[in-house]
Amino acid sequence: MFDLPYWSDLDVRHCIDVMHVEKNVYDSVIIMLLNIQGKTKDGLNTCQDQVEMGIRNQLHPRSDGKKIYLSPACHTLSRKEKISFC
C-alpha cells in the first residue's frame, strides 16, 4: 500500500477507509467468480468493445441469427464449482 503513487500526496495517510476498500474488493471478486447477472461488467457492450479493439477473440459474442451468445470467461465457475465454493 505504501508504494501507491498518490500515497505521498495524502494529507492524512491513515484515512484510507480499509473497511470499504476490503468490501469493494471482496464484492468484485465474488461477483466475478460467481458470475452474478446484472452485477458483472462482462456484458454485451464489453464484448463488442473487445471486438472493436481486436483483442480476446475467444470472448467475442456469437450470433445464430436470432440470439447473441456470450462466451464464458476463463475465470467463470461451473454450477458444481459455484456450489463447492459457497
N, C-alpha and C positions, 0 to 999 in steps of 0.2 A: 504494500500500500504506500509506503514511503517513497517509492520510485515513480509515482504518478507525476506527470508533468506539471499539474496545477498545484501540487502539494505545497510548494514554497510560496505560492501566491495567496493561500488561505490566511485570513486574519486570525481565525480561531480554529486551529487544526483539529481539535478534539470534537468539533461539532458535526462531523460526518455521522449521519444517523445510521448506525450499524444495524439496528433492528429492521429498518425499512430496506436497506440495501440487501440484507440477508433474505428478507421476504420476497423482494423482487427477483433476485437471482433464483431462489427456490421455486417460485411460481413459474418463471420462464423455463427452467429445466424440466419441471414436472409436466407442464403443458406441452412442451416439445416432445418429451418421451411418450406421453400417453396420447398424443395427437388429438387433443380436445377440440372438437369442431367449434368454430366461432372465436376461438381464443388464439389459435396459432397464426403465425404470419405467413404460412405456406399455402397461399390461396392461388386462385387463377391469375390474378394480376401479377403476383410474384413470378409465377411460371412464365407468363408472357414476357415479363421483363428479362428473364433469363434467355428466352428465345431471341429477343432483340439484341442482347449483349453477346449472343453466341456462346454461352457457357452452359455447362451441366446438361449436355444433350439427353442424358438418361432421365432427367426430370421434366422435359418438355411435355406440355399437355398433348394428349392424343384424342382425335375425334373420329367417331364412326359415322358421322353424318348427322346424327340426332343428338348425341351426348358427347360431352367433353370429359375425358378421364385424366386424372392427375396421378402420376406415378408416386408411390410412397418413397420418401427419402430413406437413406441408408440407416438412419437412427430410429426409424419408426418401428415400434414393437408390435408383434402379432398379438392376437387376443390372449393366447395362452401366456405369453411373456408379460402382458399387462397384468393379468390376474396374479401371476407369480410375483411381480414387482410390488403390487399393492399388498 
